[in-house]
Amino acid sequence: MSKQRLVVAPGRPGAYSSIAEAVVDADDGALIMVAPGRYEECLDLSCVVSVVADGDGEVRVHGVGASTIVVRAEAVRLRGLTLSCESEDLPVVDVQHGEAAIDECVVAGRAWTAVLARGTGCLAIRGCTLANPVGAGVVVMSAGGNTILDTRFAGLGSSGLVVVEDGEVVAQRCVITEAKGNGVCANGNSRLLLEECEITQVDKPALVMEEQARAELTDVTVRECGAVGCYVSTTGAVTLSGGVFASTAGPAVHIAGRSAPVLSDVRIDRAGRIGIRVTDDASPRFTQCSVSGTAVGMLFDGSSTPTVDRMEVRGPEKVAIRVAGSAQPAMADLRVKDGRANGIVVSGSARVALSTGSIECASVALQAAEGGRLDSTEIVASTSGPVGIEVRSGGRVSLTALRLHGGGVVVGGEGSWLSLLDSEIGEAVGDGLRVADGAVASVQRCRMHASGGYGVSIERARADVTSCEVFDNRGGGFRVDSELPVVIADCEVQGNDGEALRDVAASSGLVVRNISGDQYGERPESSGTVPVASEEPETTRKSPGKQRRRQSGPLAELDELVGLAGVKQEVNALVNLIKMGQRREQMGLPMPPMSRHLVFAGPPGTGKTTVARLYGAVLAELGILSDGHLIEVARADLVAQIIGGTAIKTTEVVTKALGGVLFVDEAYTLTSQSGGSGPDFGQEAVDTLMKLMEDHRDELVVIVAGYSEQMDTFLASNPGVASRFTRTVEFPNYSVDELVTITTGLCHKHQYQLSVDGVAAVRDYFDRLPKGKTFGNGRVARQLFESMVSNQASRLAQEPEPEGSTLSTLTAADLGQPTIVTEGEPPAQPLDLRGPEPAGCSPLGESRAVRRLAAMVGHKQARASLLGRLEALAASGPQPLGGPASVVIEAPRGTGRRELAGRYAAGLVEVGVVRTGALTPVSFADDLVPEWLGQERALVAEAFSRAEGSVLTVLVDDQPPAHEHAWRQAGAALARAMRDHPHQVVVALGVRDALGIVFGSQHDDLTSTFADYLRLAEHTTDELAQLASSRLAALGCTLDERTKIEVREAVAQHAESGGAYAAHRVAEWLSTTLFREGMPLTAERPLAEAGF
């Protein structure tokens, strides 16, 4: 049976003159075809019918006195029509029942809405244009499956799309523009799904979700909004994914009330003053979002509790994140880049938990004031201002594994408190750490170095500085000017320009214990200044008994070196030649031809690196070099394994060395004649270096070093090499007397002394030791000293209570019977530098690192494995290879995995595998996975460069995308880098699923580079209670037995599922709440009174 077809065409024979007439005669399912023209009529459609335009002209249906279209049928279809209405009170289209399919129509209203769906009505709008200069475009009140696809809303007097009561709408690929109200507003119990829609040029908030509305917004773009981009206060579920908000007059996203939306992959650019604001009791979650070009990146206030994961804030003008009121955000993997002022500012009773991330800003990276609290772990911060971290006016800050560059840490004011653990502060403009004006600081296992002022300055404040390294600071090591208690214990102070410790007030409250280093002497009772001891580094310094009257400057330091008379003469002659050349130039005479590049030839351990450093410092003093710093490299740092990569690596190294000295050790391995692998690549490095030396001849000095014969071959390998290195300085082996002097100097440096028979035994040992061309010289002296210290410890361990003088004396018995060997030649039998060990005594012994690792709570099996690895490394002697020390630790965040890695790193320092126990964290997903092919090599190389001398910690916590090719590239690059740089220790930390991808079968080459794979078990309740109690004790709290039981109950209730991190947070909450007035937590102040 064919469909009924009715034609409306006024004046055409056999056709209807009006649409209404055709509707009266239409059967269910009829098709009404309307010819072009204007039809002033109102249609009440109560049967299933299709009304479509027929022909090329406009078919306008204009209602007068009522709605143009009223739908009461099960299904109505309108296509190709222009619908308008005279009424200022009624919509153009009113769908009361059934489904109205409106395709490719133009709807122009003059009332409060152009299109209305209510009751049991349902809309299906496709490819339409909606306009209404008086009111809204579409209002949906019905719960049916309303859809709006590929439709444009424009020229609206209020909002584009309004969903109210129980309305439900799916809108896809729509554009809403030029609206005086909202773009989209959802309230009541409505449900909204918005996909790939664009909202521009609206006067009020572009997106509004209120009351109990639920919404899913995907890939929505909001631009040029005159108010807030997205306002959320609903208690219903809301998700925003993949959206863009740009050029909004107000905050791009404003979240209020008790709402808890989830935002992921949302990009915000150029919002009015604030990118994201969260207030009231809102608890949103942000994942992989970004904010750029705003004055304030994010503002959290009220009692809000947002969760932020992998957020990037770029280029904020005033502050990246401000936290006020009593807000408590938890943030992880935060990135702040190109900040023009401050990073994170916390005030009021707000509290911030921040784990992993980086902050780059012009002013203060982290600031807590007016009672604000900030707890952070694994943050890398760099600032261009004098202050990097600021705690003032009662702020409380706990920082673990911070790496701060540029600004210092400043804590000031009554009630201000700082806890700084396992952190590094470098190259601060002023003091590295300054505690003043009644503030309190606890600093443990930190490094303060290369600051413009003191490493640590304490003025009218309390401080406990324990197990820290303070070195290379221009102002000095410690400065104390306080009558309040100050404890400095177990610290190493060396290489600072000023005093090791200056006690300005000569305070009786200052306690100094176990300070070591090349600067530190005995603290006199009557003086406020600790004398500076010898500043000579390592094995090449003279013993104190043979020191001359000290001069100043690098030439004086050169003169103080043990032996090397010919070397000193050569360097002084060259320096004099440079000085005279400068004098001649001042007088208008021509400069004599000279090359400042040098060849250092000779056996290892003779001080070549030390002399190179001093040579650079001399040239800087003379104005020849701008800085005079030393960059030390070897073949692996210059030669790549791919074509074209060597020139890039060499250029990068030279760029770092500009203004200073580039020291190339074992330079002969670069040429094919040396027999090294990859001759073309090595020669490419030489050729590139020669060109760069010519291009930067006034900015760079290059010193090549190695064995004498091989260096002669290296110079002969290329005419350009010989022409640039015209002066060779020979470093001979040390004499026996000089080796004895070096050994006794090491003893004095570490507060030991050689007995008379000990000196004779050492002299005899060196006298009998063959000294060929590969003899280790100063290195052998250091090995001998370390061997004697180890043997003395084993000997004294058998005595019941050795006396103080005995503990400091090394005797002939401690020399043992080492096999006489020549370095570089195989010994007749293994050289035992530790001597015989008593039964049950490990090679590593009871070192501080072993005690700390063994004392760690929980993770018994993993600790045993790491202790065993340290024992094996110690038994094999100090060696530079990191491969046998690299491990994988599988555990989620908050389990103490980073603390375990940190204590393991401290053990690696003691066995000589790494220089420092610092952890350099990188995210596998964010820092190593490439965005384009080939980028992974540069990313991994940059990570290895940052981690040099420390332990590279790779965090594998993120799930890879469905397409894992980029992850496989990053894994392969990491494996290759570990093979190329076997000295670099890598510890991978991560969760099971992510580690399973990275270390699965596709990465067998990566897995094989790690020595062990450890899985951490969850802490028991008793272990968590022990962690909480230990944290309370570290914060100065005293616990009785009853309170310990209550602490265990609190941990069981609040921290059992959160691991070590949660246990520490419970302890810190207790400390803040119950110890604010300095009162101990006892049975008289039970936890119940604190709200638990």
Secondary structure as UniProt FT lines:
FT   STRAND          5..8
FT   TURN            10..11
FT   TURN            13..14
FT   HELIX           19..25
FT   TURN            28..29
FT   STRAND          30..34
FT   STRAND          37..40
FT   STRAND          43..45
FT   STRAND          49..53
FT   STRAND          59..63
FT   STRAND          69..71
FT   STRAND          75..79
FT   STRAND          82..85
FT   STRAND          93..103
FT   STRAND          106..108
FT   STRAND          113..126
FT   STRAND          129..132
FT   STRAND          136..140
FT   STRAND          146..149
FT   STRAND          152..156
FT   STRAND          161..163
FT   TURN            165..166
FT   STRAND          168..172
FT   STRAND          175..179
FT   STRAND          184..186
FT   TURN            188..189
FT   STRAND          191..195
FT   STRAND          198..202
FT   STRAND          207..209
FT   TURN            211..212
FT   STRAND          214..218
FT   STRAND          221..225
FT   STRAND          230..232
FT   STRAND          238..241
FT   STRAND          244..248
FT   STRAND          253..255
FT   TURN            257..258
FT   STRAND          262..264
FT   STRAND          267..269
FT   STRAND          274..278
FT   TURN            280..281
FT   STRAND          285..287
FT   STRAND          290..292
FT   STRAND          296..300
FT   TURN            302..303
FT   STRAND          307..309
FT   STRAND          312..314
FT   STRAND          319..323
FT   TURN            325..326
FT   STRAND          330..339
FT   STRAND          342..346
FT   TURN            348..349
FT   STRAND          351..361
FT   STRAND          366..368
FT   TURN            370..371
FT   STRAND          373..383
FT   STRAND          387..392
FT   TURN            393..394
FT   STRAND          396..405
FT   STRAND          408..412
FT   TURN            414..415
FT   STRAND          417..421
FT   STRAND          424..426
FT   STRAND          433..436
FT   TURN            437..438
FT   STRAND          440..444
FT   STRAND          447..449
FT   STRAND          454..459
FT   STRAND          462..466
FT   STRAND          469..471
FT   STRAND          476..481
FT   STRAND          486..489
FT   STRAND          492..494
FT   STRAND          501..503
FT   TURN            504..505
FT   TURN            508..509
FT   STRAND          510..513
FT   TURN            518..519
FT   HELIX           538..540
FT   HELIX           544..546
FT   HELIX           554..560
FT   HELIX           565..586
FT   TURN            587..588
FT   STRAND          598..601
FT   TURN            604..605
FT   HELIX           608..621
FT   TURN            622..623
FT   STRAND          630..633
FT   HELIX           635..638
FT   TURN            643..644
FT   HELIX           645..657
FT   TURN            658..659
FT   STRAND          661..665
FT   HELIX           667..670
FT   HELIX           672..674
FT   HELIX           679..695
FT   TURN            696..699
FT   STRAND          701..706
FT   HELIX           708..716
FT   HELIX           719..724
FT   STRAND          728..730
FT   HELIX           736..749
FT   TURN            750..751
FT   STRAND          753..754
FT   HELIX           756..768
FT   TURN            773..774
FT   HELIX           778..796
FT   TURN            797..798
FT   HELIX           804..807
FT   STRAND          809..810
FT   HELIX           812..815
FT   TURN            823..824
FT   TURN            839..840
FT   HELIX           848..854
FT   HELIX           860..875
FT   HELIX           883..885
FT   STRAND          887..890
FT   TURN            893..894
FT   HELIX           897..910
FT   TURN            911..912
FT   STRAND          919..923
FT   HELIX           924..928
FT   TURN            933..934
FT   HELIX           935..946
FT   TURN            947..949
FT   STRAND          951..956
FT   HELIX           965..980
FT   TURN            982..983
FT   STRAND          985..990
FT   HELIX           992..998
FT   HELIX           1001..1003
FT   HELIX           1004..1007
FT   TURN            1008..1009
FT   STRAND          1012..1015
FT   HELIX           1021..1034
FT   TURN            1035..1036
FT   HELIX           1041..1054
FT   TURN            1055..1058
FT   HELIX           1059..1074
FT   TURN            1076..1077
FT   TURN            1083..1084
FT   HELIX           1087..1090
//
